[in-house]
Amino acid sequence: MSTLHTDTRPMRVVVAGGTGALGTALTGALQRAGAEAVVLTRRPADSPELLRRTGPGLRFRQWDGRSVGDWAEELARTGEERIGVVNLAGALVDTRPTPAGIARLRDSRVRATEALVAASQEQAPVEAWVQGSTTAIWSDAEEARLDESSPLPAGAAALPQMTGVARPWEEAAAGAHARRTTVLRTSIVLQHDSPALDRLALLARAGLGGTVGRGDQWFSWIQLEDWLRIVLAALGLCGPELPGGILVAAAPHPVRNAELMARLRTRLAPRLPLLAPHGFGLSTPAPVLRAGAVLLATDPALGLTGRHATSRVLAEAGFRFAHPELPGALAAVL
């Protein structure tokens, strides 16, 4: 039986990386849960775009993503208020895996995390720290069944743009001054404006929605609503109590790429009544994808690798997914 949160003290949540698609959805969820969201952003807090969003329960503070500044005062508790941190800061992964590109992915995450950790050490411990990470930390796991206890790959199996970015990102949070730290290894989030889903949907709409590469690589995913509920639970705002430590944010039923693309074709692909009544889609062999990735300035490994990742911790805590199966999750966002 799950244990529900009973702490009703007000909460302020400092969100680094709160202006992207996930962060924007999270700040809305925090406001609906009755918390105050303070977003750290590199943009001037008085910019017209941010001023339009500023209002009850949502404020913006400027930072450089590298050093401690005046924004650190947001981590100081006043009265009975609880303080939470959600760290999503980092450059988009949709980039070429060159040494410079990988360094940019890694450094944008590690430096921001180091600044947050340094700021936290100057204050009383925050109540909850949710540290962003990714299931891509396991690189290409092939047929392995992964959960929170699974070891990380080493040597050549540890891809530098995946394990080589996510491992130091997690390690940088080790000194966070927090009563509870959750390292959230998030799978592909299915939501509007998701870069990964948008790329695949574009292929399907263009009649190229067949299998990608071999088609047997695993696709672990989570619908946005469930991801938000997990973060709120990790912060102690609602839902079942979750332990600190590593937590996999992934739905309980991963699918292979072939099934994913078939689902997308059914919903999005052009139809040929006699040849492909459920949607036409040419497959994309690995060499074609690699060539196309050069033109699109992206990483072919994002489509050619995969992981079967699920959460033992969420199951044991009694967390119930609103979207445990892929068809319903896709219907909610397409």
N, C-alpha and C positions, 0 to 999 in steps of 0.2 A: 504494500500500500504506500502511495506517495505521501510525503509530508509537505503541506502547503506553507508558504511564507505568511507570517503573522505580524511582521514589523511594519507599522504604519507611519513611522517618522518620515518627514519630507526628505526628498533626495534630490541632489544636484548631480548631474552626470556630465562630465567633461568628455567630449567626443573629438578625437583627432581623426581627420579624414572624414569629416561630417558633411562635406559638400558634394561628394560623389553620389551615385545612384543608391548604393546601400546606406550610406550615411544619412542622406536626405530622408529615406524611408524610416530609418531608425529614429531620427529626431522627432518625426511625426508620431511614431509609436510611443516614445518617451513622454511627449506632451499628453497623449491620450491616457497614459498610465498615471498622470498626475505628477510627473517629475519635471524638473527644470533641466533643459539641455543647453549646454554651453559649447559651441563649436569652435575649435581652433582652426584657423584658416590662414593661408598665406595672403589672401586678398585683404585690402583695407576693410576694417569692420564697418566703416561708414560709406562703403561703395553702394551705389544705388541698388544693385541686385540684392545685396545682403540686407540693406535697410528695408526693402520690401518684405523680406521674410521675417525680420525681427519683430517680436511681439511677446505677449504673455507666454512664458515658459520656454522661450527660445532667444538666446543671445549669441553674438559672435565676438571672438577675441582674436586679434592678429598675432601670429607667431611666424618664425622662420623655419620651423620644422627641424631645427638643429641645436638650438640653445635655449636656456632658461631665461625667461623675460617676465614682464609684468603679468602675463597671463597665468603664471604659477599661483597667484593669489586665489585663483578659482578652486584650487585643491585644499584650501583652508576651510575647516569646518566652523560653522557659526551655530552656537546653541545645540539643539538636538538634531540638527540637519545631518543626514548621511551624505557622503561623497562617493561617487562612482566614477570610473574611468573606462572608456571604450576606445581602444587604439586600433584604428583601421588605416592609419596614414601610410601612404606608399604610392609610387608611380604605377600606372596601369601596366598589367603584364602583357598586354597586346603589343609586343615590340619584337624586333629582331634579336635573336640570342647571340649578339656579338659580345665580345668582352666588355666594351663600353656600355652596351645596353644592359647586360647582366649587372655590372657595377652600379648602374643607375637604379635598377630595381632593388638591389640589396641595400645600397647606402640610403636611399630615400626612406626605407623602413627602419633600418638600424639606427640611424641618427635621430629620427623622430622619437623612437622608443627610448633611446638613451636620454634625450632631453626630458621626456615625461618621467622617467625613473629618477633622474637627478632632482627634478622639482618635487616629486613625492617624498623624497628623503628629507626634505626641509620642513615637512609638515607631519602632523599626526597621521597614522595609517588610514588610508581610504578604506571604505567598507568593502568595496568589490572592484576588481580590475579585470576587465575582459580584454585579453590580448589577441589581436587578430593573427591568424595564420591560415594555412591552406592544406587540404588533403594532397595537393601536389608535392608536399614535402616528401611523399613516398615515391616521387618520380613515376616511372612506368612499372607498376606492380604486377602486371600480367595477371595470373590466376590466383594470386594470394588474396586471402580474405582478411581485411584490415579492420582493426578497431583501436581503441585508445592504448592497448598494450603492445601493439605491433612495433617491432624495431624499425629504425630508419635504415635506408640503404646506405651502402658504403662503396668506395672505389668507383669504378666506371658506371655502376648502377645508379649512383647519386648524380643526377643531371645538374649541372651548375646553375641553370636558370630556374630550377625547381627546388631540390634539396639545398643547393648552394645559396639560395636566397632565403628560404623559409627557416632553415635551421638557425642561422645567426639572428634572424628576426625574433624567433622565440627566445633564444639565449639572451638577447639584449634586455628582456623583461625580467630576468631572474632576480634583479635587485629591487623590484617594485615594492614600495612600502605600503602593503595592503594586507588587510585581514584575510582576504580570499582572492586568489588569482586563478582565473580560468584562461587556459590557452585554447582558443577556439579554432580548430582546424576545419575550415569551411569548404564544402564541395561547391560545385557550380550552382549558383543561386538562380533559380528561374523567376524572373521578374521582367517587367517592362524596362526597356533600355539596358538589358544585360548584354555586354559586348559579346560574350560567348554564344548566347542563345541567338542574338541578332545575326551573327555570322552564319550560323547553321540555318536559320530561317531564310536568310537571303539565298543560300544555295538551293533550298527546297523550292522557293518561289520561282527561281530561275530555271527550274527543271534539272538541277544538278544535285538533287537531294537523295541520291543513292548512298550506299555505304561509303565511309571515308576510310581510306587505307584498306586494311584487312576486314574491318567491320566487326571484329570480335573483341575489340578493346572495351573495357568496362567504362561506364559513364555513371559516376556517382553525382547526385544532385540533391537539391533541397528547394522547396518552394518558399518564396519570400516570407509569407505569413508565418511559416514554421520557424524560419531563421530568426525573425523578430521575436517570437515567443521564447525561443531559447536564450537570446541575449537578455531579455527582460527577466527571465528566471535566473540567469547567472548573476544578474545585478541584485537580485532579491526583491524585485518589484511585483512579481506575480508568478503563478504557476508553481510547479513542484520545486522544493529545495534541491539544488544541484551542488555536488561537491566541487572543490577547486581541483586544479590540475588540468590535464589534457582532456578535451572534449571534442568529439567529432560531430560536426553539424552536417549531417547527411541523412536523407530519407532511408527507411529500412529496406527499400527494394531498388538497388541499382539495376541498370539495364545495359545491354551491350549496344555499341554504336549502331549496329544494324537495326535493332528495335527502335532506338531513338529516331533514326532517320525515317523509318517506316511510319512512325507516329507523326512526324513533321510533314511527310509527303501527304498523308491522308488529310491533314488539315490545310496545307498551304500549296501543294504542288499543282501545276496545270494538269488537267485531266484529258486523256485521250480515250473516248468512249469504248473503242474496240481493243486498244492495246493496253491502256493503263487507266481503267475506270476509277481506281483509288488514288491516282496521282502518279505522274511520270517523274522519274528521277534517274539521271545518269550517275553512276558511281564515280568517285574521285580516287584514282589510284595514288599511292604514296608519292611517286615521282611527280605527278601533276600537282599534287598539293604542295610539295616542296617548292616547285617552280612558282606557283601562284603566291606562296607566302613571301617570296622575294619581292614580287610586284606590289603586294599589299603591305609590305613592311611588318610582317607578323611572324610568329614562331610556329612552324609546322608541327612541333611536338605537342602543341595544345590540342590538335586534332588526332594525332597518331598514337599518343600514349593514353593510358587509362588506369583506373584504380577501382577496386570493389571495396568501398569503405562504408561502414555502418557504425553505429554507436551502441556499445554495450552499456555505457554509463547512463545514457538517456533511458534505455529500456529498464534498467534496474531502478531508476528514479521514478518510474511510472509516467514519463512524458508520453503524451498521446499526440501523434501527428495529425494535423488537419488534412494533409495531402500525402498519404503514404505511398500512393501509386502514381506512376508517371502520367497516364491519360488525364486524370483529374487535375494534376498540377499544370499540365500544358493548357488545358481548357481555361484555367483561371488567368492565364497571361497572354494567350494568343487570340 
